[in-house]
Amino acid sequence: MSLFPSRDGKRIAVVGNRGRIRVFAVDGDGRALWSRSSTIPLPWVSWSPDGRFIAFASPGGVVVDAETGDIIR
């Protein structure tokens, strides 16, 4: 499992060994804000400077909306 905090420190992305990513509010109740599964391992995750997006290292690259988990690209 790998942890990737947002740049503002308000959220954290948790990536499991099997490609599952969950995003939590640091000051939340412990429930994921959203969750998404991948069919491939995700070796790294990077938050955009403004915290609006999360990019994943994967073939072709994937970018999701950090609030909803919706795929942008």
Rosetta constraint file for C-alpha pairs under 8 A:
AtomPair CA 1 CA 14 HARMONIC 6.91 0.50
AtomPair CA 1 CA 15 HARMONIC 5.57 0.50
AtomPair CA 1 CA 16 HARMONIC 4.43 0.50
AtomPair CA 1 CA 17 HARMONIC 5.57 0.50
AtomPair CA 2 CA 14 HARMONIC 5.82 0.50
AtomPair CA 2 CA 15 HARMONIC 5.19 0.50
AtomPair CA 2 CA 16 HARMONIC 6.57 0.50
AtomPair CA 3 CA 12 HARMONIC 6.72 0.50
AtomPair CA 3 CA 13 HARMONIC 5.85 0.50
AtomPair CA 3 CA 14 HARMONIC 4.77 0.50
AtomPair CA 3 CA 15 HARMONIC 6.48 0.50
AtomPair CA 4 CA 12 HARMONIC 5.58 0.50
AtomPair CA 4 CA 13 HARMONIC 4.99 0.50
AtomPair CA 4 CA 14 HARMONIC 6.41 0.50
AtomPair CA 4 CA 45 HARMONIC 6.73 0.50
AtomPair CA 4 CA 46 HARMONIC 7.40 0.50
AtomPair CA 5 CA 9 HARMONIC 5.97 0.50
AtomPair CA 5 CA 10 HARMONIC 7.74 0.50
AtomPair CA 5 CA 11 HARMONIC 6.01 0.50
AtomPair CA 5 CA 12 HARMONIC 4.17 0.50
AtomPair CA 5 CA 13 HARMONIC 6.13 0.50
AtomPair CA 6 CA 10 HARMONIC 6.45 0.50
AtomPair CA 6 CA 11 HARMONIC 5.39 0.50
AtomPair CA 6 CA 12 HARMONIC 5.75 0.50
AtomPair CA 6 CA 13 HARMONIC 7.56 0.50
AtomPair CA 6 CA 47 HARMONIC 5.90 0.50
AtomPair CA 6 CA 51 HARMONIC 6.33 0.50
AtomPair CA 7 CA 47 HARMONIC 7.03 0.50
AtomPair CA 7 CA 49 HARMONIC 6.67 0.50
AtomPair CA 7 CA 50 HARMONIC 7.79 0.50
AtomPair CA 7 CA 51 HARMONIC 6.71 0.50
AtomPair CA 8 CA 51 HARMONIC 7.37 0.50
AtomPair CA 9 CA 26 HARMONIC 7.38 0.50
AtomPair CA 10 CA 25 HARMONIC 5.92 0.50
AtomPair CA 10 CA 26 HARMONIC 5.35 0.50
AtomPair CA 10 CA 27 HARMONIC 7.21 0.50
AtomPair CA 11 CA 23 HARMONIC 6.76 0.50
AtomPair CA 11 CA 24 HARMONIC 5.51 0.50
AtomPair CA 11 CA 25 HARMONIC 4.41 0.50
AtomPair CA 11 CA 26 HARMONIC 5.14 0.50
AtomPair CA 12 CA 23 HARMONIC 5.62 0.50
AtomPair CA 12 CA 24 HARMONIC 5.39 0.50
AtomPair CA 12 CA 25 HARMONIC 6.52 0.50
AtomPair CA 12 CA 26 HARMONIC 6.52 0.50
AtomPair CA 13 CA 21 HARMONIC 6.63 0.50
AtomPair CA 13 CA 22 HARMONIC 5.69 0.50
AtomPair CA 13 CA 23 HARMONIC 4.41 0.50
AtomPair CA 13 CA 24 HARMONIC 6.53 0.50
AtomPair CA 13 CA 45 HARMONIC 7.95 0.50
AtomPair CA 14 CA 21 HARMONIC 5.54 0.50
AtomPair CA 14 CA 22 HARMONIC 5.21 0.50
AtomPair CA 14 CA 23 HARMONIC 6.20 0.50
AtomPair CA 14 CA 24 HARMONIC 7.90 0.50
AtomPair CA 15 CA 19 HARMONIC 6.40 0.50
AtomPair CA 15 CA 20 HARMONIC 5.65 0.50
AtomPair CA 15 CA 21 HARMONIC 4.42 0.50
AtomPair CA 15 CA 22 HARMONIC 6.57 0.50
AtomPair CA 15 CA 42 HARMONIC 7.26 0.50
AtomPair CA 16 CA 20 HARMONIC 5.19 0.50
AtomPair CA 16 CA 21 HARMONIC 6.39 0.50
AtomPair CA 17 CA 41 HARMONIC 6.48 0.50
AtomPair CA 17 CA 42 HARMONIC 7.92 0.50
AtomPair CA 18 CA 38 HARMONIC 7.61 0.50
AtomPair CA 18 CA 39 HARMONIC 7.68 0.50
AtomPair CA 18 CA 40 HARMONIC 7.05 0.50
AtomPair CA 18 CA 41 HARMONIC 5.58 0.50
AtomPair CA 19 CA 37 HARMONIC 5.94 0.50
AtomPair CA 19 CA 38 HARMONIC 4.85 0.50
AtomPair CA 19 CA 39 HARMONIC 6.46 0.50
AtomPair CA 19 CA 40 HARMONIC 5.68 0.50
AtomPair CA 19 CA 41 HARMONIC 4.36 0.50
AtomPair CA 19 CA 42 HARMONIC 5.40 0.50
AtomPair CA 20 CA 35 HARMONIC 7.28 0.50
AtomPair CA 20 CA 36 HARMONIC 5.87 0.50
AtomPair CA 20 CA 37 HARMONIC 4.26 0.50
AtomPair CA 20 CA 38 HARMONIC 5.86 0.50
AtomPair CA 21 CA 35 HARMONIC 5.70 0.50
AtomPair CA 21 CA 36 HARMONIC 5.40 0.50
AtomPair CA 21 CA 37 HARMONIC 6.22 0.50
AtomPair CA 21 CA 38 HARMONIC 7.94 0.50
AtomPair CA 22 CA 32 HARMONIC 6.00 0.50
AtomPair CA 22 CA 33 HARMONIC 7.40 0.50
AtomPair CA 22 CA 34 HARMONIC 5.82 0.50
AtomPair CA 22 CA 35 HARMONIC 4.30 0.50
AtomPair CA 22 CA 36 HARMONIC 6.51 0.50
AtomPair CA 23 CA 32 HARMONIC 5.54 0.50
AtomPair CA 23 CA 33 HARMONIC 5.57 0.50
AtomPair CA 23 CA 34 HARMONIC 5.68 0.50
AtomPair CA 23 CA 35 HARMONIC 6.54 0.50
AtomPair CA 24 CA 28 HARMONIC 7.13 0.50
AtomPair CA 24 CA 30 HARMONIC 6.97 0.50
AtomPair CA 24 CA 31 HARMONIC 6.71 0.50
AtomPair CA 24 CA 32 HARMONIC 4.74 0.50
AtomPair CA 24 CA 33 HARMONIC 5.34 0.50
AtomPair CA 24 CA 34 HARMONIC 7.54 0.50
AtomPair CA 25 CA 29 HARMONIC 7.99 0.50
AtomPair CA 25 CA 30 HARMONIC 7.71 0.50
AtomPair CA 25 CA 32 HARMONIC 7.54 0.50
AtomPair CA 25 CA 33 HARMONIC 6.96 0.50
AtomPair CA 33 CA 67 HARMONIC 7.71 0.50
AtomPair CA 33 CA 68 HARMONIC 7.73 0.50
AtomPair CA 34 CA 67 HARMONIC 7.97 0.50
AtomPair CA 34 CA 68 HARMONIC 6.46 0.50
AtomPair CA 34 CA 69 HARMONIC 6.21 0.50
AtomPair CA 35 CA 69 HARMONIC 7.05 0.50
AtomPair CA 36 CA 69 HARMONIC 6.99 0.50
AtomPair CA 38 CA 42 HARMONIC 7.79 0.50
AtomPair CA 40 CA 58 HARMONIC 7.65 0.50
AtomPair CA 42 CA 56 HARMONIC 6.52 0.50
AtomPair CA 42 CA 57 HARMONIC 5.94 0.50
AtomPair CA 42 CA 58 HARMONIC 6.54 0.50
AtomPair CA 43 CA 56 HARMONIC 7.97 0.50
AtomPair CA 43 CA 57 HARMONIC 6.29 0.50
AtomPair CA 44 CA 56 HARMONIC 6.21 0.50
AtomPair CA 44 CA 57 HARMONIC 5.72 0.50
AtomPair CA 45 CA 54 HARMONIC 6.77 0.50
AtomPair CA 45 CA 55 HARMONIC 5.75 0.50
AtomPair CA 45 CA 56 HARMONIC 4.79 0.50
AtomPair CA 45 CA 57 HARMONIC 6.56 0.50
AtomPair CA 46 CA 54 HARMONIC 5.63 0.50
AtomPair CA 46 CA 55 HARMONIC 5.22 0.50
AtomPair CA 46 CA 56 HARMONIC 6.63 0.50
AtomPair CA 47 CA 51 HARMONIC 5.79 0.50
AtomPair CA 47 CA 52 HARMONIC 7.66 0.50
AtomPair CA 47 CA 53 HARMONIC 5.95 0.50
AtomPair CA 47 CA 54 HARMONIC 4.52 0.50
AtomPair CA 47 CA 55 HARMONIC 6.41 0.50
AtomPair CA 48 CA 52 HARMONIC 6.30 0.50
AtomPair CA 48 CA 53 HARMONIC 5.30 0.50
AtomPair CA 48 CA 54 HARMONIC 6.07 0.50
AtomPair CA 48 CA 55 HARMONIC 7.56 0.50
AtomPair CA 51 CA 66 HARMONIC 6.90 0.50
AtomPair CA 52 CA 65 HARMONIC 6.14 0.50
AtomPair CA 52 CA 66 HARMONIC 5.27 0.50
AtomPair CA 52 CA 67 HARMONIC 7.03 0.50
AtomPair CA 53 CA 63 HARMONIC 6.55 0.50
AtomPair CA 53 CA 64 HARMONIC 5.59 0.50
AtomPair CA 53 CA 65 HARMONIC 4.74 0.50
AtomPair CA 53 CA 66 HARMONIC 4.68 0.50
AtomPair CA 53 CA 67 HARMONIC 7.97 0.50
AtomPair CA 54 CA 63 HARMONIC 5.58 0.50
AtomPair CA 54 CA 64 HARMONIC 5.34 0.50
AtomPair CA 54 CA 65 HARMONIC 6.54 0.50
AtomPair CA 54 CA 66 HARMONIC 5.70 0.50
AtomPair CA 55 CA 61 HARMONIC 7.10 0.50
AtomPair CA 55 CA 62 HARMONIC 5.67 0.50
AtomPair CA 55 CA 63 HARMONIC 4.38 0.50
AtomPair CA 55 CA 64 HARMONIC 6.53 0.50
AtomPair CA 56 CA 61 HARMONIC 6.02 0.50
AtomPair CA 56 CA 62 HARMONIC 5.30 0.50
AtomPair CA 56 CA 63 HARMONIC 6.41 0.50
AtomPair CA 57 CA 61 HARMONIC 5.63 0.50
AtomPair CA 57 CA 62 HARMONIC 7.11 0.50
AtomPair CA 58 CA 62 HARMONIC 6.62 0.50
AtomPair CA 61 CA 73 HARMONIC 7.72 0.50
AtomPair CA 62 CA 71 HARMONIC 7.20 0.50
AtomPair CA 62 CA 72 HARMONIC 7.61 0.50
AtomPair CA 62 CA 73 HARMONIC 5.53 0.50
AtomPair CA 63 CA 71 HARMONIC 6.02 0.50
AtomPair CA 63 CA 72 HARMONIC 5.46 0.50
AtomPair CA 63 CA 73 HARMONIC 5.10 0.50
AtomPair CA 64 CA 68 HARMONIC 7.95 0.50
AtomPair CA 64 CA 69 HARMONIC 5.41 0.50
AtomPair CA 64 CA 70 HARMONIC 5.35 0.50
AtomPair CA 64 CA 71 HARMONIC 4.32 0.50
AtomPair CA 64 CA 72 HARMONIC 5.08 0.50
AtomPair CA 64 CA 73 HARMONIC 6.96 0.50
AtomPair CA 65 CA 69 HARMONIC 5.12 0.50
AtomPair CA 65 CA 70 HARMONIC 5.35 0.50
AtomPair CA 65 CA 71 HARMONIC 6.45 0.50
AtomPair CA 65 CA 72 HARMONIC 6.43 0.50
AtomPair CA 66 CA 70 HARMONIC 7.94 0.50
